Amino acid sequence: MRLPAHPNDLDKKRIERAIKARKRYRYVTPRVLATQGGYRIESACCSRNIDPEGGVVDIALLLFDADEGAWQLFRKNHGTRLWELDSTHDRLKEVLDLLNDDSERKFWQ
């Protein structure tokens, strides 16, 4: 039986370090949580766009597809409360670069 590659502590720390370089909402401290097959990022909603009370909201879901050898990046549709596939990438660095830039505000809302 093969153990799943994700989540693991090394990549969790790598994600935590990488998102410190994000361009949006730098004044909040997001959390990276291990989830089956990957990682979920959540943060306080300081903009009050999603949660008027400023509660914790989902930012992104990063899942590793072992069969394809690729990372899937999901964004939360807060209206439907469902995760939507945003993009697929060969490397975790590509996912983190896109998440940190977020010029279209699909993640850091």
N, C-alpha and C positions, 0 to 999 in steps of 0.2 A: 504494500500500500504506500503510495506516494503522499507525503505531507504537503499541504498547500504552501506556496512560497510567500503568500501574503495573508494576513498582516505579519510583519516582523518588526522588531524594535529598531533595527538599523534604518529601514526606510521610513518608519514613523518619525524618528529624529531628523532624518533628512528633509522630510516635508515640513516639520516644525521650524527648522532653520530657514528653509527656502521661503516660506510665506512671510517671514519678517521683512522681506524685500518688496512686498506688494505695494502697489501705488495707491490703493484705496483703503480707507478706514484703518490707517496706521495707528490710530490712538486706541484701538481695542486689542485685546489679547485673545485671538482665536484658539480653539482647542482642536487637536487632531486625535480622533478616536479610532481605535482598531475596530473593524467590522469584517464580517465574513468576506474574504476575497480582496480586501483592500482597506481603505481609510475614509472616514467621514470627517469633514471640517465643519465646525459650528462656531458661532461668534455672537456676542451681544449685538443687537440691532440698534446702533446709535443713531442711524438716520431716521428711525421711526417710520420708514417707508413700508416695511413688512409688518412690524409689530409696534403699534403706537405706544405700548408700555415699555419698549426697549428690552424685551426679553431675548432669550437666546434663540437664534434661527439657524437653519442649515445653510451652509455656503456651497459646499461641493462634496461630491462622492467620487472617489478614485478607486476603480476596480481593475484588477489585473486579470485578463483573460488568458489563462495558461495555454489553452488550445491554440489560440492565435498568436500568443507571445506579444500581446499588445495591451496598452493601458486605455481604459475607457473613462472619460471624464463626463460626469453628469452634473447638471445644475438643477436646483429645486424650483419647480413651478409652485410658488406659494399660494396661488389661487386654487389649484387642484390638490395641493399637498403631495404631489407626485414628483419623482425624479425623472428628468428627461435627459437622454443622451445628447451631449453637446458635441463631442468629438472623440476620435480614437487616435492613439499615438504609439509609436514604436518604443519611445523612451520616456521614463518618468520625468526627466528634465524638461522635455517638451510640454508636458502637462503643467508642470510648475511654472514655466515661463508664461504660458497662456493664462493661467490662473492669477499670476502676479500682475500681469499687464491689465487684463480685463477692461479694455478700452470701451467695450459696449455695455459694461455694467450688468453682465449676465449672472455674475456670481456675487460680487460685493455690492449688493443693492442698498 
